Structures are given as C-alpha cells and as structure tokens.
C-alpha cells in the first residue's frame, strides 16, 4: 500500500552512498578497519569502554547472555512487553525465561518490584528493555541486582541516543545491546552493537563473536598474526564493512534525528491532551532523555483496536502495536502466567507514525484522524 503517512521511514542519503562506494572500491568487505572505526565512534558516543559490531541486535543479546554466564539450570527475568528476541536470546543459552510485569500503564518498562518478586535461587540475570527508548528505572534495578548478585543486560534496541541521569541507556548494566534494523533510529539495514565497560565480558564477546577464534582475518591481513587457535564454541556474528560504513554516517545524523522525533512527540502530546483527553499517553513524566523510537498510545476502554487501525488506514495512515506479550506466544505460554499491567496495556496499545522526516502536515493528518475517531460525535 502507498501510505500517505508510513509508520516509519529510513533516511539514507549521499553520505551513506559515498561511504558504501568507498568500501566497495577498497576491496576489503568483511570486518576490518571501517568496522573498527564504527565501534570506536559508537563507544565514544555512548560512553562505553568496549563496543562490538555484530550482524543484528539479537546476536548482541545472545552474546551478552553467554558472556554473563547464563546456561542450563539458570533463570533470567525479562519483560513480556518486548520483541520476542529479548526472551529468545536467553533461551539460546539453555536458561529459562521468567517474565515480569511492567511498572504501570503510564510507564511501560519492566518493574523493579515485579523483578524482585520473581527472583529464585536459580536466577542469574535480569534483562531489561527500554521500551520505546524510555528508560527503565535503572538505579532501582541495579540495587535489586546487587542485593541478589545478578547480572544486568540492557536491551537498548529502541534506545540509542537515550540517557538517564546523564548516562547513556545501554551503559548502566553489565552489557548493553543496540539494534540497527531498518526501522530503528539509526540503521545499517541489519546490524547491532554490544557495549560494555567490563573487560572480562569484552574478552568473552571478542572471542565468541567470530567462531571462538583468537585472531581475525583482518589481523592476519595486516600482519599482526599468522595463525589462530579456536578456544571456545563461537558464532559467526560479525558485521561487514558495508553495514559499518552506513552505520558511521547514520551515527552522525542520530542527534538531529532524535531531536526532530522529540519535537514531533511534543506536538502529538499537546494536541491529544487538549482534544482527545480519554487517550492514554504513556511516559508523560520525565525520566531521563528518551530516544523517542516510537509513539505509543493506549486506546480508551471499549474502543476496538483493529477497528481503530482500519479507520486510520482508510486515511492512508500506517499504524502498528508494540507488542503482543511474549508470554502469550505458544512457545512461552504457561497456564498460570498473569501479568496484569502488561496484558491491559498490550490489549489497548497502538503505535502512531513517528520518524524524523515526518512533516508537520503528515502529523496533522494523523492527529486529525485520531481525534475525529475518538470524538464524542463518533460515539
């Protein structure tokens, strides 16, 4: 469908084209100098000691879970209101997933209190997800983790450029994982990054990322090594030079893109607070600086989500919802699982269009369509 207002849009320009051409002309396409530069630049941007470019955000999460020692017999506590990769990464290690509820319908991030209630003698890690780019309560989550001697992994797939108390989201825990999928605030088409300030975790990730090898092809190409050993059961999670080149250019554009997202979010909030007061607007309170990855709303009770979405579709407006709760999927379903806040919010949640290139005119069309549908006359 040719959307008048798409849900998201990718902003790629001549800078990315030029960077890719340079890589193609260089003759070196696998992980090398461009990837190293991308890692260094992103590490500096978020304030992390180490950064590892990988082929997607899920790979980053898997490596983080392995690096903190998750395995058979362990449990990790994760949110259910997230993309399934957050939970899958835990399962890949052989550990079990335990779901915790969100804080409230006003703050759709995993609740520290709910996390602590789910801790058992088998719990080894907490995996948080900064929903929509909004910060989890990291000081309280770290307090819980320290009390129970647990590792903390941040799924920061939505949160690049976000911060809390002046510290980048993704750098609070033992490891942070970013996604550069095509709909993210910055993209490499597919790709991700793991960051950490822990030297031990960094060394583990360095080996596991590329087949458990002690040296890489680039090292041998540059004459820094002539052979290698394989010291662990590693994976092929490398990022190529083409994607790294795109990522470097996207990183330069990220602050301006996030700033525009913030402007658009403020326009949404002002309009809906005035003209659609029954609409739920999560994350109204301030907690750090959000990357504003998505704009989630909660429909009033009694409004059928799919009917609402079809009404906006008739205007050419694309919508989505984030997310079907993971504990509802067959592979994770348990008879006695009850996450009251998660289920209530997920049932009513809709994601409206938000992207830096969105014009005021496009946004006004969305605002008018939402207000018209929810107006008293409509009822």
Secondary structure as UniProt FT lines:
FT   HELIX           14..26
FT   HELIX           33..46
FT   STRAND          50..54
FT   HELIX           57..67
FT   TURN            68..69
FT   TURN            72..73
FT   STRAND          75..79
FT   HELIX           85..92
FT   TURN            93..94
FT   STRAND          96..100
FT   HELIX           112..117
FT   TURN            121..122
FT   STRAND          123..129
FT   HELIX           131..133
FT   HELIX           138..148
FT   STRAND          151..155
FT   TURN            157..158
FT   TURN            160..161
FT   STRAND          163..164
FT   TURN            165..166
FT   STRAND          167..168
FT   TURN            169..170
FT   STRAND          175..179
FT   TURN            182..183
FT   STRAND          192..196
FT   HELIX           199..208
FT   TURN            211..212
FT   HELIX           217..221
FT   TURN            222..223
FT   HELIX           241..275
FT   TURN            277..278
FT   STRAND          295..298
FT   TURN            301..302
FT   HELIX           305..314
FT   TURN            315..316
FT   HELIX           326..328
FT   HELIX           330..332
FT   TURN            335..336
FT   HELIX           340..348
FT   STRAND          349..352
FT   TURN            356..357
FT   HELIX           360..374
FT   TURN            376..378
//
